[in-house]
Amino acid sequence: MEFIGAQPTVDLTYSDVFLVPRHSDVGSRLGVSLAPGDGTGATLPLVASNMNSVTGPRLAAVLARRGGIAVLPQDMAIAEMQLAIGRVKAQPVAFDAPAVLPPEATAADALRRVPVAAGQIVVVADGAPASAGAGGAAGELPVVALDPASVRGVLSASRLASVPADARLGDLVQAPAAMVDAAELADPRRAFDAVAEATAGGTAEAVCVVERGAVVGTLSERSALRRTIYPPALDRDGRLVVAAAVGITGDVAGKARALAAAGADALVLDTAHGHQSGMLRALRAVSDLGLGLPIVAGNIVTADGVNDLVEAGAGILKVGVGPGAMCTTRMMTAVGRPQFSAVLETAHAARELGAHVWADGGVRYPRDVALALAAGASSVMIGSWFAGTAESPGELLADPQGRQYKESWGMASTKAVQGRFGALDAYERARKELFAEGISSSKIYLDPQRPSVEDLLDMITSGVRSSFTYAGAATLQEFHVRAHVGLQSAAGYEEGKALPVSW
């Protein structure tokens, strides 16, 4: 990456800079590769943050199916995290795991699981548990294997939103579900045609996928189309990838060994201030195990932090102190660093050592993701943006106007501290809560146009792919080199925003 004109003399945020177009031989947005090449198996440079309100097995599976990787939060108990890893690994790669509900469930039950948007569906099946497909406290995810004879039909979210809340799903089904054999869906392009043909003229927006005599998932036209664009992130056994956070306290080595045995594809050791002795001890303990997995460590914002953490065993550095939407660290402590400059310095230092950087926090628009990658990040971590999706942990809630939302909170907030240290006695827990930072509860409304994490991926990667073409870069590694960046005033940033329609 190069600056046009003079080198900056102050630290910069994403809003302070812009990308300059240059000659390009890249003919199409779809002709670029976004693969980060950081050893995690990801084919998309996006990571779901290890926040309780962001990542559970459901979101992790959906994100990996489209090429990204999610980090299960360290607050989960070991047994719960092992179960979550197993659930992700058991999910289908080529089609979707749907919400499955019994006929006696109501429209209101279904709309706590799926957003009111095109392409969102529930499968109605005899004998299905009432909680199947629910978000759950940790984003629970069922492994679907249904007798085709038990499937009553498929209902779209738009249909569910148009009936009384207490309407029974079994009474709403109008036609049997279309069944397609998984073998017919092996080729992504042909799969799209098969789904389009099976759903043409009907009320269903997806088909049920049958494999070895059981219904194992669903596939819509949109999902089939995405298969042609997003290579999945897979482990060596062809299963979806998932990372797990282990923290830096307690039996870190024992936890890391257990999570690696459960199938975790990367281990994340992070704390608010990652450049500290406790981190270095934990890193060495995990590195000495020789697990053969990428080790991510942070959070840091300086080249010195990179050098020390890489020397202790980290291969990926988690960069960012204070830029998160739910974080109050900078206002409480004055500690942190503008994120663009933090990523730029740490990525340069990491590259010299053969390591990689995950830019953590501060992204509000696709442009910010592109700028983080231009600064040298191999991937960008997304938190609150993904918290407001159908796949994040917890049920969908609705306000009095019917707008759907999820609850979110910061990982250093009082709510998070209470959950993390609930086993302590009242005195010790109160001491921890006294110094909590961050927002304890916030409503994150679903974007009606982009209620799913996959919808956000479409928007983000569309912008990032275009950024690559403007820079004349066909790969992320080329983008790191060819990106030209300029400085702008606040007025320059405002000039780039679209005017409201009603102006």
N, C-alpha and C positions, 0 to 999 in steps of 0.2 A: 504494500500500500504506500502511496505517496501523497503528500499534501501539495496542492497547487499554491504557488506563492510562498509567503513566509511561513516558517515553522511556528506553531502556536507557542505562546509564552505562559498560558494558563491551562489548567485541566479542563476537559471538554465533556459535555453530555452528548447524547445522541441528537438532541435538538440543536446543538451548536454547529453541526456539520451537515454536509450534503455530498452526494456522489456526482461526479462530473462525467458525462458521456464521452466516449472515445471511439475510434474506429473499431468496428466489430465484423468478424467473419462468421459469427454464430447466427444462423438463420432463423432459429425458432426457440421459443422458451422451453419447448419439450425436448430440445436437443442438448440440454445441459444436464450434468450430473451434480446432485447436491450431496453426495455421500461424504461424510466427514472423515472417514479413514482413521478413526481413533481407536480401533480395536474392539469396539463394543458390538459390532455387527449391525449398527444402525446404517440405513441408507438415506436418511433424512436428518439434517442438522438441528433437530428439535428434541428437547428433553423436558419431560414433565417433572416439575419440582417435587422434592420429597416433603410435601406439606400434607397434613392430615386431610385438609379440605380439597386437595387437588388429586392426589394419586391413590387409587385402589386398584385391585386386579382388573376391574372392568375397563377403566381408562387405559391401564397399561397394555391390555390386550388389543384394544382398538388402535392405540397409537403405534404399537409395534407392527400391526397388520399393515399400516401405511408407511412404515419405515423408520419411525422414531423410537425412542426408548424412554420409559418412565422409571422413576426411582421411588420404591416403596419407602414410606417414612419410618424413621428409627423408633418412633413411639409405639409401634406395633409390637406386641409380645412375640418372642421367637416362634412359638407354635403357630401363631396367627400369620406371621410373615411366611413361614414355610408353607402353610396352606395356601396363601395368596400366590406364591411363586408357582406352586403346583397347579393352581387354577389357570394361571396365565399359560403355562406350558401345555395344558390340556385343550386350549381353545383352538378352533379351526383357523387355518391360515387363509384359505381361498374363499370363505364366506363368513357370514355374520352369526354371532350368538345372540338370539333374540330374547326379549322378555316373553316368558311363557306363563300364562295365567289360566286358572280353571274357569269353567263356564259360569260358576256362581260369583266370581269376582265382578266388581262394578266398573263402570267407566272411570269413576273417581280413583279406584285402585290403580287402574292402568295409567292414568295421567300423572300418578306419582312416580312412574317409572319411565315414561317416554314423553318427550316434548311435543307440543302441538305444532307440527311442521311437516312439510311434504317428505315422504319417504320413511317416516317413522311408523313402526307397526308393532303389534303384539300378536303372538300366536295363542289361540285359545285351544286348550287340550284337556281332556278328561284326566283327572288324577294329578294334575299339576299342582304343586304347593302354592298357596296364596302369596308367598314371598318370593317366588322364583323370579329372577331377573331384577330384583330390587337393588337399589344402590347400597343399602346397608351402611353400618358405621364405617366399614373399611372398603366400601365399594364392592360388595360380594358379587360373584359372577357364577352362574350355574354352568355345568357341563351338560349340554343338551343331548339327549338320546331318547327320542319318543317313538312309541309304536305309531306308525302312520294312521292306524285305525282310530287312535285316540284323538287325533287332531281334528277339531271341529271346523277351523278356518283361521283366516288372518284378518285382522282389523287395522285400519289405518288410524293414525292419531287424529286426522281431520274429522273422521267419522265419529270418533269417541268424543270430540269436543262439541259435536253438534247434537248430542243426546243428553237427557237428564243424567245428573251425576250418579244416581242410584240405579241406572239401567244395567241389567246383567249382561255380561259379555256373550253368554250362550244365546241370549235372545236377539243379539245384534248381528250374529253371523248370518250372512245371506247366501253364501255359496261355499262349497268345499274348497280347501286350499289347493292350489296348483302344486303338483309334486314333480321335481326334476331330479334325475339321478346325478350324483356327484361326478360321475365319469364324463357326462356331457358338458361339465363346467370347467374341465381341466385347462383348456385354452382360454385366456381372458377375453380375447376378441369374440370367440364363438360363444362364450358364456353370456356376453351381453345380448347377442342375438337370441339365444335360447330363452333368456328371461323376458326379453321384449315380446317374443312370440307367445310365451305362456301367460303373460299378464295383459295382452292386448284385448281391449274391450271389456275387461273385467273391473271389479271394484277393488281387488287386491293390488298392492303396490310392490309385492315381493312374492317369490316362490319359496316353498319349503324344499330343502336339499335332503335327499335320501341317500344314505350310504350304508351298505351291508344290512339293508332291511330296516333301518331306523332313520327317523328324521333327526339330523344332526345340526341344522342351522337354517338360515334363510339367506336369500340373495335378492337384492333389488337391482334395477337398472343402474342406479347411481353407484352402488357398491361394485357392480360388475365393471362399470366404466373406470372407477378408481383403480381397480386391479390392473388396468392397462397402463396406468401412469405411475403408481407408487410401488416399487419393489419392496416386499416386506422385510423387516429386520428379523433375521433368523439365526438360531444357534447352529452348531455343527450337526445337530440331529434334525434340523429342519423345523424346530419349534420356535414360537415367538420369543423374543428376548425381553428380559426385565432386569433392572438393577435394584439393589437394596442398600439402604443406609444403615450403618452400624454405630454411628456416633464415635466418641473418643473416650468414654468412661466405662467403668465396669470391666467385665471379661470380654474385651473387644476381640481378642484372638479367637476365643471360643465361639462367639457369635458369628464372626466372619467364616470360621470353618463350617459351622452348621448351615449358614446360608449358601455357601458355595456347594455343599453337599446336596442342598435342596434344589439347586439348579440356577442360582443367580448368575447373571452374565457379567456383572460389574459390581464392585463394592464401593460405597461412598462413605467417607469419613469426613464429617464437616461439623463445624461449630461457628458461632458468630465471629469469633476472632481466631482464624485458622493458623496464624503465624505465632504459635506458642509451644512451649515445651510439652504440654499434654498431647497436642496433636502429633508432634514428632515421635514421642514414645509410642503412641497408638499406631502410627504409620509403620514404624519399624517392626512392631509386634506382628502386624498383619502381613507385611512384606516378607518377613522371615518364614512365614508358613509356606511360601512357594506354591500358592494356589493356582497360578497361571491365569488369573483374571485381571482385567484392568482395575487399577485402584485410583479412585477419584478423591481428592482432598481439597479442603478449603474451609472457610472462605478467606481469600487474600486479595490484595490490590496492588502489590509491588513486585518488582523483579527479585528483590531479596527473599520475599516469601516463596516465589517459584523455586529459587535455587535451593533453599532449605528443605522444602517439601519434596522436591524431586530427589534430592540426595537421600531422604529418608524412605523413599520407595514409591512415591506417587508418580503416575504416568499421565494423569489428567488433573488439571487445576481448576477448581471452582472459584470464579472471580466475581466479586461484587460485595460491597459492604454499604448498606443503606439505600440502594435504589429501588427496592421492592415496593409495590403498591400498598402492602400491609405492614411495612416496616417504619418505625419511628426512630430508629437508631440515630440518624443524623440530627434530628431536632432535639433528641434527648441528650446526646453526648457530643455532638459536633464531629463525630468520627465517621470516616468513610472517604469516598473519592468519586468524583464524576465518572460515570461508567465507561464512556468511550475511551478516555485516557487510561483508565485502569486496564481495560482489555488490551489496548494497544501495547502498553509496556509489558504486561505479563505474557502476552502471546509471543512477543519478540523474544523474551527471555526463555520461554518454554520451547520455542522452535530451535533455539541454539542447543538445547539439551535433549531434543528428540521427544519432547512431551507435547501435550495439547491443552487447550483451554476451553472450558465451558463458561460462557458469559451468563451470569446469574442475576437477573433482575433488570428493571428499567425499560423493558420493551412495552410500548403502548400501541404501536402500529407496525405493519410489515416492514416499513422503512427502517425501523430500529433493529429488526432482525438482520436485514441486509447490512446495516452499518456495523453491527457487532461482528459479522462474518468478514466484512472488509477490514476491520481492525485486526483480524487474525484468529478469531475464535473458530474452533472446529464445530461447535454446536452452541445453541442458545437455549437457556432454560426458561420455561414458561410456568408461571404460577397462577396468579389471579385470573388471567385470561382463560386458562383451562378450567379454573374452579367454577366458572359460570357456564358449564356445559352439562348435557344430559348424562354423560358418562362419569363425572366426578362423584366421589363418595356422597352418600346421603340421598334422601328422597327429594323429588321435586316438590317445592312448595309454591303456593300461589297467594298473591296479595288480594285485597278486596276487588281490584279491577280485573282479576284473572290473569295477571302477568306472572309468569313462572320465574322462580329464582332458586338459588342454592345459597346456603350459609357458608361464609368463609371467615378465616381468622389467621392472624400471624403466628408463626411458630415460636416466637418469644413472648407472646401475649399471656395474660393471666389465664385465659381459657386453656391454652396449650400447656402452660406450666402445671395447671391443676391436673390435666390428663397425664402428663409425663411423670409427675411426682405424687400421684394419688396414693401410693403405697407408703409414703413417709408419714410420720406422726404429725399431728396438727401443727405443732410448733415449727418443725423443720419445713413443712409445706408453706406455712405462713411466711417464713423468712424468704423462701424462693419467690413467692408471689409478690412480695414487697418490691422486688427489683425487676418485675416483668416489664417488657417493652413490646410495642406493637398493638394492633387493633384486635380486640377479642371477638368481635362479631360484626359482620358486614353482610348485607344482602348483595349478592352478585346476580343481577338479572340476566336471564338468557336472552341473547339476541334472537328475535323471532326469525330472522333470515339465516342465522347461523347458530342453531341451538346445539349442534353436535361438535365434538372435538374435530371430527372429520371435515365439517364445514369450515372451521377455523383453519385447518391445514390447507384446504383449497385456497382460501384467501391469502394466507401468509406465503405459501410457496409460489402462488401466482406472482406476487410482488417480487419475491426474491429471485425467481427465475428471470423475470424481466430485468432486474438489476444486473444479473450476470450478462445478459445480452447487451445491455448498454455499455458494460465494461469490456466486452469482447472476450469473456471468459467462459469456457465450456465445462470447467470443473471448479470445485471449491478452491483447490490449490492454485489454479490460475487466477481466480478472483482475488485471493490474498495478494498476489503480485500486481495485477493490472488495475485494481481499484484506485481511482484518483479522487481525493477528498478535498473539499474546500470548506472554509469557515464562513459562517453566516450570522447576521444580526438577528435579533428577535423578530424584526419586521420581515426579514428574509424567510424565516421559518413560517410566519403567518401567511406570507404570500403563497406558499406552497399548499395551503389548505383550500379545499373546495368551499365555495360560498354556499350558505344555506339556500335551499330551493326558494324560500319565501322572501329573500332579500329584496 
